[in-house]
Structures are given as structure tokens and as C-alpha cells.
Amino acid sequence: MNEGRVSPNRRKYDNRLREEQAELTRERVLRAVAEELAESGRAFSIEDVAKKAGVSVPTIYRHFKNRDGLYVAFEAWFRRHHGGALAVPTTLDELVDSSVAFEFFEDNAELVLAASALRENNFPRDPETGAPMRLRAEVLSPLLEGLGEDEAHAVVALFRFIRSSLAWKSLTRELDVEPERASAVVTWANRALVAELKRARARRKKSEGRS
């Protein structure tokens, strides 16, 4: 009597299998995007991505709708799988020491270069996943004491840049600085900046005490 009927368990299994296959396809496509961006550093063709991923062009459009959707999905995928490896600094020492961040960038160079290409070419980005590196306010607040709003903003922006993948890329890929040396250079720059901010704060307090 049950011939020709599909059991609920079989349907669940088939659905789960289709979902897993779809996720594997998305993964292959997004890794192909990473390769294209890392190699060219600019816009790519859907045909090239499809060829690298071993799928058809219609398959890509079925999963991502359009090119902009593919860009946004790639950045979200990158941050979901790799962005979490970089914890937000919670102390000044963690912020100053760039070795962990630069080691991560080097170990994931292809993906980091791909993400960098997204920024440099102003490709569409997810406003949630595309946020710049965050800094906890309490980490820098002692150094920003007494600074004007514009000065404080400049200091925070500088720390963000010095410790970012953009700084890593500039030093190691464009200026040919060895990765370990690049990390040491950036850590030194951070320490020098912190020392100068502390001296400036001390001078302000001394000046205020005289007035």
C-alpha cells in the first residue's frame, strides 16, 4: 500500500542533503572569488569565477542573484570564518603588540588580499560586516584625555590603520618588508605613538597645574 510514497524521514534526509550540497557549492564559489580578487585585485567576471569553482554561470546566479550579491556574500563569509580570529584588543598592551594580527594576515594572505580588494575598489559591502576594526573605548580613553574631538578621532583612526590588514599589505606586499620585520615595525610605531600621547598628556596636566 505504501509503494510510491516517500516517508517523512526520507524527505528530511533529502532536504538536508540538498542544503549541504548547496552550502558546499556556495563555499566553492566564494573561495573562487577569493582567488580572483587576490590575483587581480579588481573586478572579476562571473565566467571566471564559475570556471574556477567548477560550476555553471546559472548556478552562481541561482545562489547569489547578481554580482553585487556575490561581493557582499564574500565579505560576510570572510568575516564569519576568519574575522573572528582577530579579537578586539581589550588592553593597551594588546593594542600595541601587532604580532598576532600580522601573523593572522600572513597565514590568511589570499583571503585578506581579497577582502582588501573589496575595499580598494569600492565594491558593494554589507554595512554590518564591513565595519572597520573596532577599538574598545576604555583601551584608548586614558590617552585621549584632554584632546579635542578632531584630535581624538585622528588618534583612534591612526591606531586602526597601523594595526590593519591595509598596513600589513602595504609593508609586506608593496614595500617588500619581511612579515616578521613588518610586525616589529608596526609594534614599534604603536609604542612610539603611545609614548608621545603619554608625554603630551603629562605636559597638559603640568600646564593646567600652573594656571
Residue pairs with C-beta under 8 A, 6 or more apart in sequence:
22 63
25 53
25 55
25 59
25 63
26 63
26 73
26 77
28 53
28 54
28 55
29 49
29 50
29 53
29 55
29 59
29 60
29 63
29 64
29 70
30 73
30 74
30 77
31 53
32 49
32 50
32 52
32 53
33 44
33 49
33 70
33 74
33 114
34 74
34 78
34 110
34 111
34 114
35 52
35 110
35 114
36 44
36 48
36 49
36 52
36 114
37 44
37 74
37 113
37 114
37 115
37 117
37 118
38 109
38 110
38 111
38 113
38 114
38 117
40 117
41 113
41 116
41 117
41 120
41 121
42 117
42 121
43 121
43 123
46 57
46 60
46 61
46 67
46 70
47 57
49 60
49 70
50 56
50 57
50 59
50 60
53 60
60 70
64 70
64 73
68 123
68 124
71 118
71 123
71 124
71 125
72 124
72 125
72 126
72 129
74 114
74 118
75 115
75 118
75 125
75 126
75 129
75 130
76 126
76 129
78 111
78 114
78 115
79 129
80 129
82 104
82 108
82 111
83 129
85 104
85 108
86 100
86 101
86 104
86 133
87 94
88 133
88 134
88 135
88 136
89 95
89 135
89 136
89 139
90 136
90 139
91 139
92 139
92 140
92 142
92 143
92 194
94 139
95 135
95 139
95 140
95 159
95 163
95 190
96 187
96 190
96 191
96 194
97 187
97 190
98 162
98 163
98 183
98 186
98 187
98 190
99 183
99 187
101 163
101 168
102 168
102 179
102 182
102 183
102 186
103 179
103 183
105 112
105 165
105 168
105 169
106 168
106 172
106 179
112 165
112 168
112 169
113 169
113 173
115 165
116 165
116 166
116 169
117 123
118 125
119 125
119 166
132 160
132 164
133 160
133 163
133 164
135 156
135 159
135 160
140 155
140 156
140 159
142 201
143 155
143 194
143 197
143 198
143 201
144 152
144 155
144 156
144 197
145 201
146 201
146 204
146 205
147 155
155 193
155 197
158 193
159 190
159 193
161 167
162 186
162 189
162 190
162 193
163 186
163 190
167 186
168 182
168 186
171 177
171 182
171 185
171 186
172 178
172 179
172 182
177 185
